[in-house]
Amino acid sequence: MSANDPTPWNGPVLDLMRDAVGRKVPMIGHCLGGQMMSRALGAQVTRNPVKEIGWNPVKVEDTPAARKWFGGDLAGFITFQWHGDTFALPRGAERILTGGYCANQAYVFDDRHLALQCHVEMTPEMIESWIASGAGEIEANRTSPAVQPVSKITGEMDARLPDLSRNAERLYRHWITNLQR
């Protein structure tokens, strides 16, 4: 689905997100959630030039904000992707992750709200479930340079998930500090 879809819940969710920003309540948005956060903050969500499905590299920006969220020792990592849309950066947001197929992979807003296009939260069960329900989407987009076959996604899962979880923990640990302010 898209953050631009005319669903009955999009408006209330956007209002809730704007209220959280106004009250300084930290938010995390993964993929669609990051896209919704961008819309709530006044930025556009558009089609990405290509679909991304599977394991793709992202680069940690060389900025103070990115180092604050990831630490100074991480230049990049392989993350999980499953999207066709992408978000623009809202005014005042700082990009902390970028990718070769989708420039805006993650940003922070007001050093407390985290929006991700990529999926750092993945588990084996999530990947297996998404593949079971989305195998047709993978097949329909197999010409995209950023879409991998099911065999590659599942074949690399055990090797990729531990590192992905460690990098997710870096983000979540920093995000949690915002709950105490």
VODRENMAR-765337 format. One record per residue: residue number from 0; residue in three letters; x, y, z of N, C-alpha, C in turn. Coordinates in steps of 0.2 Angstrom, whole numbers, plus 2048, in hexadecimal, padded with zeros to 3 digits. Example, Ala and Ser with C-alpha at 12.3 -4.5 7.8 and 13.67 -1.06 7.14 Angstrom:
{0, "Ala", {842, 7E4, 827}, {83E, 7EA, 827}, {842, 7F0, 827}}
{1, "Ser", {840, 7F5, 823}, {844, 7FB, 824}, {840, 800, 827}}
This chain:
{0, "Met", {804, 7FA, 800}, {800, 800, 800}, {804, 806, 800}}
{1, "Ser", {801, 80C, 7FF}, {805, 812, 7FF}, {802, 817, 804}}
{2, "Ala", {807, 81B, 806}, {805, 821, 80B}, {800, 826, 807}}
{3, "Asn", {800, 825, 801}, {7FB, 82A, 7FD}, {7F4, 826, 7FB}}
{4, "Asp", {7F3, 820, 7FD}, {7ED, 81D, 7FC}, {7E7, 821, 800}}
{5, "Pro", {7E1, 821, 7FD}, {7DC, 824, 800}, {7D8, 820, 805}}
{6, "Thr", {7DC, 81E, 80A}, {7D9, 819, 80F}, {7D5, 81E, 815}}
{7, "Pro", {7D0, 81B, 818}, {7CD, 81F, 81D}, {7D1, 820, 823}}
{8, "Trp", {7D7, 81D, 824}, {7DB, 81E, 82A}, {7E1, 822, 829}}
{9, "Asn", {7E3, 824, 822}, {7E8, 828, 821}, {7E8, 82F, 825}}
{10, "Gly", {7E2, 832, 824}, {7E2, 839, 827}, {7E2, 838, 82F}}
{11, "Pro", {7DF, 834, 832}, {7E0, 834, 839}, {7E7, 832, 83B}}
{12, "Val", {7EA, 82D, 838}, {7F1, 82C, 839}, {7F6, 832, 838}}
{13, "Leu", {7F5, 835, 833}, {7F9, 83B, 832}, {7F8, 840, 837}}
{14, "Asp", {7F2, 841, 839}, {7F0, 846, 83F}, {7F4, 844, 845}}
{15, "Leu", {7F3, 83D, 847}, {7F6, 83A, 84D}, {7FE, 83C, 84D}}
{16, "Met", {801, 83B, 847}, {808, 83C, 846}, {80A, 843, 847}}
{17, "Arg", {806, 848, 844}, {807, 84F, 845}, {807, 851, 84D}}
{18, "Asp", {802, 84E, 850}, {801, 84F, 857}, {807, 84C, 85B}}
{19, "Ala", {809, 846, 859}, {80F, 844, 85D}, {815, 848, 85C}}
{20, "Val", {816, 84B, 856}, {81C, 850, 855}, {81B, 856, 859}}
{21, "Gly", {815, 859, 859}, {813, 85F, 85D}, {814, 85E, 864}}
{22, "Arg", {813, 858, 867}, {814, 856, 86E}, {81B, 853, 870}}
{23, "Lys", {81F, 853, 86A}, {826, 850, 86B}, {826, 849, 86E}}
{24, "Val", {821, 845, 86B}, {820, 83E, 86D}, {824, 83A, 867}}
{25, "Pro", {82A, 837, 869}, {82E, 833, 864}, {82A, 82E, 860}}
{26, "Met", {82B, 82E, 859}, {828, 829, 854}, {82D, 826, 851}}
{27, "Ile", {82C, 81F, 84F}, {830, 81C, 84A}, {82B, 81A, 844}}
{28, "Gly", {82D, 81B, 83E}, {829, 818, 838}, {82D, 814, 834}}
{29, "His", {82B, 80E, 833}, {82F, 809, 82F}, {82B, 809, 828}}
{30, "Cys", {82E, 80A, 823}, {82C, 80A, 81C}, {825, 80E, 81B}}
{31, "Leu", {81F, 80B, 81B}, {819, 80F, 81A}, {819, 814, 820}}
{32, "Gly", {81B, 812, 826}, {81B, 816, 82C}, {81F, 81C, 82B}}
{33, "Gly", {825, 81B, 828}, {82A, 821, 826}, {827, 825, 820}}
{34, "Gln", {823, 822, 81C}, {820, 826, 816}, {81A, 82A, 81A}}
{35, "Met", {816, 827, 81E}, {811, 82B, 821}, {814, 831, 825}}
{36, "Met", {819, 82F, 829}, {81D, 835, 82D}, {81F, 83B, 828}}
{37, "Ser", {821, 839, 822}, {823, 83E, 81E}, {81D, 842, 81C}}
{38, "Arg", {818, 83F, 81A}, {812, 842, 818}, {80F, 847, 81E}}
{39, "Ala", {80F, 844, 824}, {80D, 848, 82A}, {811, 84E, 82B}}
{40, "Leu", {817, 84E, 829}, {81C, 854, 82A}, {81C, 858, 823}}
{41, "Gly", {818, 857, 81F}, {817, 85B, 819}, {81B, 859, 813}}
{42, "Ala", {81F, 853, 813}, {823, 851, 80D}, {81E, 84C, 808}}
{43, "Gln", {821, 84B, 802}, {81D, 847, 7FE}, {820, 840, 7FE}}
{44, "Val", {81B, 83B, 7FC}, {81D, 834, 7FB}, {81B, 833, 7F4}}
{45, "Thr", {820, 830, 7F0}, {820, 82F, 7E9}, {822, 828, 7E8}}
{46, "Arg", {821, 826, 7E1}, {824, 81F, 7DF}, {82B, 820, 7DF}}
{47, "Asn", {82F, 81B, 7E2}, {836, 81A, 7E1}, {837, 818, 7DA}}
{48, "Pro", {83D, 81A, 7D7}, {83F, 818, 7D0}, {83E, 811, 7CF}}
{49, "Val", {840, 80C, 7D4}, {83F, 805, 7D3}, {83D, 802, 7DA}}
{50, "Lys", {83A, 7FD, 7DA}, {838, 7F9, 7E0}, {83E, 7F6, 7E3}}
{51, "Glu", {83E, 7F6, 7E9}, {843, 7F3, 7ED}, {840, 7ED, 7F1}}
{52, "Ile", {843, 7E7, 7F0}, {840, 7E1, 7F4}, {846, 7DD, 7F5}}
{53, "Gly", {848, 7DC, 7FB}, {84E, 7D8, 7FD}, {853, 7DB, 801}}
{54, "Trp", {859, 7D9, 800}, {85F, 7DB, 804}, {863, 7E0, 800}}
{55, "Asn", {863, 7E6, 802}, {866, 7EC, 7FE}, {86B, 7F0, 803}}
{56, "Pro", {870, 7F2, 801}, {875, 7F6, 805}, {872, 7FD, 806}}
{57, "Val", {873, 800, 80C}, {872, 807, 80D}, {878, 80A, 810}}
{58, "Lys", {879, 811, 80F}, {87F, 814, 812}, {87D, 819, 818}}
{59, "Val", {881, 819, 81D}, {87F, 81D, 823}, {883, 824, 820}}
{60, "Glu", {87F, 829, 821}, {881, 830, 81F}, {887, 832, 823}}
{61, "Asp", {88B, 836, 821}, {891, 838, 825}, {88F, 83F, 828}}
{62, "Thr", {88B, 83F, 82C}, {888, 845, 830}, {888, 844, 837}}
{63, "Pro", {888, 849, 83B}, {887, 849, 842}, {881, 845, 844}}
{64, "Ala", {87B, 846, 841}, {875, 843, 842}, {875, 83B, 841}}
{65, "Ala", {878, 839, 83C}, {879, 832, 83A}, {87E, 82F, 83F}}
{66, "Arg", {883, 832, 841}, {888, 82F, 846}, {884, 82F, 84D}}
{67, "Lys", {880, 833, 84E}, {87D, 833, 855}, {878, 82D, 855}}
{68, "Trp", {875, 82C, 850}, {870, 826, 850}, {873, 81F, 84F}}
{69, "Phe", {879, 81F, 84B}, {87C, 819, 849}, {882, 818, 84D}}
{70, "Gly", {885, 81D, 84F}, {88C, 81C, 852}, {891, 81E, 84C}}
{71, "Gly", {897, 81F, 84E}, {89C, 822, 849}, {89F, 81C, 845}}
{72, "Asp", {89E, 816, 847}, {8A2, 810, 844}, {89E, 80D, 83E}}
{73, "Leu", {898, 80F, 83C}, {894, 80B, 837}, {894, 810, 831}}
{74, "Ala", {896, 80D, 82B}, {896, 811, 825}, {890, 80F, 821}}
{75, "Gly", {88E, 809, 822}, {888, 806, 81E}, {886, 7FF, 820}}
{76, "Phe", {881, 7FC, 81E}, {87F, 7F5, 81F}, {87A, 7F3, 81A}}
{77, "Ile", {879, 7ED, 81A}, {874, 7EA, 816}, {86D, 7E9, 81A}}
{78, "Thr", {868, 7EC, 817}, {861, 7EC, 81A}, {85C, 7E9, 816}}
{79, "Phe", {856, 7E8, 818}, {851, 7E4, 815}, {84C, 7EA, 812}}
{80, "Gln", {84A, 7E9, 80C}, {846, 7EE, 808}, {840, 7EA, 806}}
{81, "Trp", {83A, 7EE, 806}, {834, 7EB, 802}, {830, 7F2, 801}}
{82, "His", {831, 7F5, 7FC}, {82D, 7FB, 7FB}, {82D, 7FD, 7F3}}
{83, "Gly", {828, 801, 7F1}, {828, 804, 7EB}, {827, 80B, 7EB}}
{84, "Asp", {825, 80E, 7F1}, {825, 815, 7F1}, {82B, 818, 7F6}}
{85, "Thr", {82C, 81E, 7F6}, {831, 821, 7FA}, {82F, 828, 7FD}}
{86, "Phe", {832, 82A, 802}, {830, 831, 805}, {835, 836, 803}}
{87, "Ala", {833, 83C, 803}, {837, 842, 803}, {839, 844, 80A}}
{88, "Leu", {83E, 848, 80B}, {840, 84A, 811}, {83C, 850, 813}}
{89, "Pro", {839, 850, 819}, {835, 856, 81B}, {83A, 85B, 81D}}
{90, "Arg", {838, 861, 81D}, {83C, 867, 81F}, {83E, 866, 826}}
{91, "Gly", {845, 867, 827}, {847, 866, 82E}, {84A, 85F, 82F}}
{92, "Ala", {848, 85A, 82B}, {84B, 853, 82C}, {852, 852, 82A}}
{93, "Glu", {855, 84D, 82D}, {85C, 84C, 82B}, {85D, 845, 829}}
{94, "Arg", {85F, 844, 823}, {860, 83D, 820}, {865, 83A, 824}}
{95, "Ile", {864, 833, 826}, {86A, 830, 829}, {86C, 829, 825}}
{96, "Leu", {868, 827, 821}, {869, 821, 81C}, {867, 823, 815}}
{97, "Thr", {86B, 821, 811}, {86A, 821, 80A}, {86B, 81B, 806}}
{98, "Gly", {868, 81A, 800}, {86A, 814, 7FC}, {86A, 815, 7F5}}
{99, "Gly", {86D, 810, 7F2}, {86E, 811, 7EA}, {868, 811, 7E6}}
{100, "Tyr", {863, 80E, 7E8}, {85C, 80D, 7E5}, {857, 812, 7E8}}
{101, "Cys", {858, 814, 7ED}, {853, 819, 7F1}, {857, 81D, 7F5}}
{102, "Ala", {858, 823, 7F4}, {85C, 828, 7F7}, {85A, 829, 7FF}}
{103, "Asn", {854, 82A, 800}, {851, 82B, 807}, {850, 825, 80A}}
{104, "Gln", {854, 822, 80E}, {853, 81C, 811}, {851, 81D, 819}}
{105, "Ala", {854, 822, 81C}, {852, 824, 823}, {853, 82B, 824}}
{106, "Tyr", {84F, 82E, 828}, {850, 835, 82B}, {84E, 835, 832}}
{107, "Val", {851, 83A, 835}, {84F, 83C, 83C}, {84C, 843, 83B}}
{108, "Phe", {847, 844, 840}, {844, 84B, 840}, {843, 84D, 847}}
{109, "Asp", {846, 853, 849}, {846, 855, 850}, {84A, 851, 854}}
{110, "Asp", {84F, 84D, 852}, {853, 848, 855}, {84F, 843, 85A}}
{111, "Arg", {849, 842, 858}, {845, 83E, 85C}, {840, 839, 858}}
{112, "His", {83F, 83B, 852}, {83A, 837, 84D}, {83E, 834, 848}}
{113, "Leu", {83D, 82E, 847}, {841, 82A, 842}, {83D, 827, 83D}}
{114, "Ala", {83F, 828, 837}, {83B, 826, 831}, {840, 822, 82D}}
{115, "Leu", {83E, 81B, 82B}, {842, 817, 827}, {83E, 815, 821}}
{116, "Gln", {841, 814, 81C}, {83E, 811, 816}, {840, 80A, 816}}
{117, "Cys", {846, 808, 818}, {848, 801, 818}, {845, 7FE, 81F}}
{118, "His", {846, 7F8, 81F}, {844, 7F4, 824}, {849, 7F1, 829}}
{119, "Val", {84B, 7F4, 82E}, {850, 7F1, 833}, {84D, 7ED, 838}}
{120, "Glu", {846, 7EC, 838}, {843, 7E9, 83E}, {841, 7E1, 83C}}
{121, "Met", {844, 7DF, 837}, {842, 7D8, 834}, {844, 7D2, 838}}
{122, "Thr", {840, 7CD, 838}, {841, 7C7, 83B}, {840, 7C1, 836}}
{123, "Pro", {842, 7BB, 837}, {841, 7B6, 832}, {83A, 7B5, 830}}
{124, "Glu", {835, 7B5, 835}, {82E, 7B4, 835}, {82B, 7BA, 830}}
{125, "Met", {82D, 7C0, 831}, {82B, 7C5, 82D}, {82C, 7C4, 826}}
{126, "Ile", {833, 7C3, 825}, {835, 7C2, 81E}, {831, 7BC, 81A}}
{127, "Glu", {830, 7B7, 81E}, {82D, 7B1, 81B}, {826, 7B3, 81A}}
{128, "Ser", {822, 7B6, 81E}, {81C, 7B8, 81D}, {81B, 7BD, 817}}
{129, "Trp", {81F, 7C2, 817}, {81F, 7C7, 811}, {820, 7C3, 80B}}
{130, "Ile", {825, 7BF, 80A}, {826, 7BB, 804}, {820, 7B7, 802}}
{131, "Ala", {81D, 7B4, 807}, {817, 7AF, 806}, {811, 7B4, 803}}
{132, "Ser", {810, 7BA, 806}, {80B, 7BE, 803}, {80D, 7C2, 7FD}}
{133, "Gly", {813, 7C3, 7FC}, {816, 7C8, 7F7}, {81A, 7C5, 7F1}}
{134, "Ala", {81A, 7BE, 7F1}, {81E, 7BB, 7EC}, {81C, 7BD, 7E5}}
{135, "Gly", {815, 7BF, 7E4}, {813, 7C1, 7DD}, {816, 7C8, 7DC}}
{136, "Glu", {817, 7CC, 7E1}, {81A, 7D3, 7E0}, {821, 7D2, 7DE}}
{137, "Ile", {825, 7CE, 7E1}, {82C, 7CC, 7DF}, {82C, 7CA, 7D8}}
{138, "Glu", {828, 7C5, 7D6}, {828, 7C3, 7CF}, {827, 7C8, 7CA}}
{139, "Ala", {822, 7CD, 7CC}, {820, 7D2, 7C7}, {825, 7D7, 7C6}}
{140, "Asn", {82A, 7D8, 7CB}, {82F, 7DD, 7CB}, {836, 7DA, 7CA}}
{141, "Arg", {837, 7D4, 7C8}, {83D, 7D1, 7C8}, {842, 7D5, 7C3}}
{142, "Thr", {840, 7D9, 7BF}, {844, 7DD, 7BB}, {847, 7E3, 7BE}}
{143, "Ser", {845, 7E4, 7C4}, {848, 7EA, 7C8}, {84F, 7E8, 7CA}}
{144, "Pro", {854, 7EC, 7CA}, {85A, 7EA, 7CC}, {85B, 7EA, 7D4}}
{145, "Ala", {855, 7EC, 7D7}, {855, 7EC, 7DF}, {850, 7E7, 7E1}}
{146, "Val", {84E, 7E3, 7DD}, {849, 7DD, 7E0}, {84D, 7D7, 7DF}}
{147, "Gln", {84D, 7D3, 7E4}, {851, 7CC, 7E4}, {84C, 7C7, 7E4}}
{148, "Pro", {84E, 7C1, 7E1}, {84A, 7BB, 7E1}, {849, 7B8, 7E8}}
{149, "Val", {843, 7B5, 7E9}, {842, 7B2, 7F0}, {848, 7AE, 7F2}}
{150, "Ser", {84B, 7AA, 7EE}, {850, 7A6, 7F0}, {856, 7AA, 7F3}}
{151, "Lys", {858, 7B0, 7F0}, {85D, 7B4, 7F3}, {85B, 7B7, 7F9}}
{152, "Ile", {855, 7B9, 7FA}, {852, 7BC, 800}, {853, 7B7, 806}}
{153, "Thr", {850, 7B1, 805}, {850, 7AC, 80A}, {857, 7A9, 80B}}
{154, "Gly", {85B, 7A9, 806}, {861, 7A6, 806}, {866, 7AA, 80A}}
{155, "Glu", {865, 7B1, 80A}, {86A, 7B5, 80E}, {867, 7B7, 815}}
{156, "Met", {861, 7B5, 816}, {85D, 7B7, 81D}, {862, 7B6, 823}}
{157, "Asp", {864, 7B0, 824}, {867, 7AE, 82A}, {86E, 7B2, 82B}}
{158, "Ala", {871, 7B3, 825}, {878, 7B7, 826}, {876, 7BE, 827}}
{159, "Arg", {871, 7C1, 824}, {870, 7C8, 824}, {86C, 7CB, 82B}}
{160, "Leu", {868, 7C7, 82D}, {864, 7C9, 833}, {867, 7CB, 839}}
{161, "Pro", {86D, 7C7, 83B}, {870, 7CA, 841}, {873, 7D1, 841}}
{162, "Asp", {876, 7D2, 83B}, {879, 7D9, 83A}, {874, 7DE, 83A}}
{163, "Leu", {86E, 7DD, 837}, {869, 7E1, 836}, {866, 7E3, 83D}}
{164, "Ser", {865, 7DD, 841}, {862, 7DE, 848}, {867, 7E3, 84C}}
{165, "Arg", {86D, 7E2, 84B}, {872, 7E6, 84F}, {871, 7ED, 84D}}
{166, "Asn", {870, 7EF, 847}, {870, 7F6, 844}, {869, 7F8, 846}}
{167, "Ala", {864, 7F4, 846}, {85D, 7F7, 849}, {85E, 7F9, 850}}
{168, "Glu", {862, 7F5, 854}, {862, 7F6, 85B}, {866, 7FD, 85C}}
{169, "Arg", {86B, 7FE, 858}, {86E, 805, 859}, {869, 80B, 858}}
{170, "Leu", {864, 80A, 853}, {85F, 80F, 852}, {85A, 80F, 858}}
{171, "Tyr", {858, 809, 85A}, {853, 809, 85F}, {856, 80B, 866}}
{172, "Arg", {85C, 80A, 867}, {85F, 80C, 86D}, {85F, 814, 86E}}
{173, "His", {861, 817, 868}, {861, 81E, 868}, {85A, 821, 868}}
{174, "Trp", {855, 81E, 865}, {84E, 820, 865}, {84B, 820, 86C}}
{175, "Ile", {84D, 81B, 870}, {84A, 81A, 876}, {84C, 81F, 87B}}
{176, "Thr", {852, 822, 87A}, {855, 828, 87E}, {850, 82E, 87E}}
{177, "Asn", {84C, 82E, 878}, {848, 834, 877}, {841, 833, 87B}}
{178, "Leu", {840, 82D, 87D}, {83A, 82C, 882}, {83B, 82E, 889}}
{179, "Gln", {841, 830, 88A}, {843, 832, 891}, {844, 83A, 891}}
{180, "Arg", {843, 83D, 88C}, {844, 844, 88C}, {83E, 848, 88D}}
